[in-house]
Amino acid sequence: MNEEISVPLLIVVAVILISQSIFLFSNARKHGHNYWLWGILGLIQAPMPTLVYLYFVRKLWHKKK
């Protein structure tokens, strides 16, 4: 039950979370959304904040009329 998490895995996870947070922060700021909120949410978990942002806030997959 005492499993250790390897250092390279932690580095990869940190890079993914930081890059996701930077993307969400800069994109939300450019489009006038709550950029601090999206930047912080991007640091907490991956990939759900990005998917929620792209689907509900940016509405990328909605059909254009």
C-alpha positions in Angstrom: 0.0 0.0 0.0 3.0 2.3 0.4 3.5 3.2 -3.3 5.9 6.0 -4.3 5.2 8.3 -7.2 8.2 8.8 -9.4 9.8 12.2 -9.8 9.6 12.1 -13.7 5.8 11.5 -13.4 5.4 14.4 -11.0 7.4 16.7 -13.5 5.2 15.6 -16.4 2.0 16.2 -14.4 3.3 19.7 -13.3 4.1 20.7 -16.8 0.7 19.6 -18.0 -1.1 21.5 -15.3 0.9 24.7 -15.7 0.6 24.7 -19.5 -3.1 24.1 -19.2 -3.4 26.9 -16.7 -1.5 29.3 -18.9 -3.6 28.5 -21.9 -6.9 29.0 -20.0 -5.7 32.2 -18.4 -4.5 33.8 -21.6 -7.4 32.6 -23.7 -10.0 33.8 -21.2 -8.3 37.1 -20.8 -8.2 37.6 -24.6 -11.9 36.9 -24.9 -13.0 38.8 -21.8 -14.0 36.0 -19.4 -13.0 35.5 -15.8 -9.3 34.8 -16.5 -8.2 34.4 -12.9 -10.9 31.8 -12.2 -9.9 29.8 -15.3 -6.2 30.1 -14.6 -6.7 28.7 -11.0 -9.1 26.0 -12.2 -6.4 24.9 -14.7 -4.0 24.3 -11.9 -6.3 22.0 -10.0 -7.2 19.2 -12.5 -6.6 18.2 -16.1 -8.3 18.0 -18.7 -11.8 18.8 -17.4 -11.3 22.6 -16.9 -10.1 22.9 -20.5 -13.0 20.9 -21.9 -15.6 22.8 -19.8 -14.1 26.1 -20.9 -14.1 25.2 -24.6 -17.6 23.7 -24.5 -19.6 26.0 -22.3 -17.7 29.3 -22.3 -16.2 29.5 -25.8 -19.0 27.3 -27.3 -16.7 25.8 -29.9 -18.8 22.8 -30.7 -22.2 24.6 -31.0 -23.6 24.8 -34.5 -23.5 28.3 -36.0 -26.7 29.5 -37.6 
